[in-house]
Amino acid sequence: MNKLRVGIMSFAHLHAEGYIQNLRAMPDIEYVGFADHDADRLEKYGQQFQSPTFESYEALLSENLDALIICSENNKHRELTELAASAGVHILCEKPIATTESDALAMIEACQQANVNLMIALPMRFSAIAQQLKQSLARGDAGTVYCLNTTNQGENPDYHRAWFSDQTLAGGGAVIDHTVHVVDLLRWYMNAEPVEVYAEIDNLFDKAQRLDVDTAGLLMITFDNGVFVTLDTSWSRPAFYPTWGNVKIDVIAEQGIIRTDYFKQSLTVYDGQAQRPLWHYWGSDPNAGMIAEFFASIREGRSPLITGEDGLAALKVVLGAYESARLHEVVHL
């Protein structure tokens, strides 16, 4: 089997640090290197990961790539997707798909016209816990589902990447950052679409009031199958919180409750050098499963399991939530 030649566009997103290690662990993948429009990031992460670097995205694309992972700031997803698609390269793009619906639609159209795959990085479907819950719901183990209580809380990623709290670059704060993961899971679990959202959004967890984006969000979402969902999607955890999110989903159903915690498989490590407890996760790696699916879709000549359209559906809930908070009323999607 010929190896797929793969590169990374930008190290802006934290997940790029994990993706590069995923790629290097795959025997059927040749990791080529990464490019970044930020010279400081290019030097820093090139040295940290001992990676080949390219000073322009065009130079990276000239390396006869088969696929790219886009990890730029959110508002740059469209231009990089269109650039990669024009070169005939398959794309795995970080979530959210974009910051506006028009950009998301343009990305989908560009990839369709170029006949390349566009997959959105929504890895939680590949969690072992997510797979088990999907199977349980499909079997009807708990009977009719009435509602779900969900959370995706975490620390403010601004601690590590300042652009996450820049309205122009990120498109918002906690709500755009974390909502898409849970919405994608729920659409997949129930084979249903969100039809309305009500949201209360604020900046409760920015004590210094230095950020221009939201840090707290409580969403109430209704799906077309009648199921009602609550979602706490806040950056409510302190600095050095061990995970990017603490995804938890409680399914309230006819026969009982199914409770899931997607990052429960972990150990607390007490390290004298660090002088603080460290979190060590030992469960399945959703990112590895997501990346494997991306490459499988390329080799098999089919659409990936999470498409640009899926990314757009999750983004519409985010945009509806921001509109709801502005109007203080329910927004129909």
Disulfide bonds with the S-S distance in Angstrom:
none
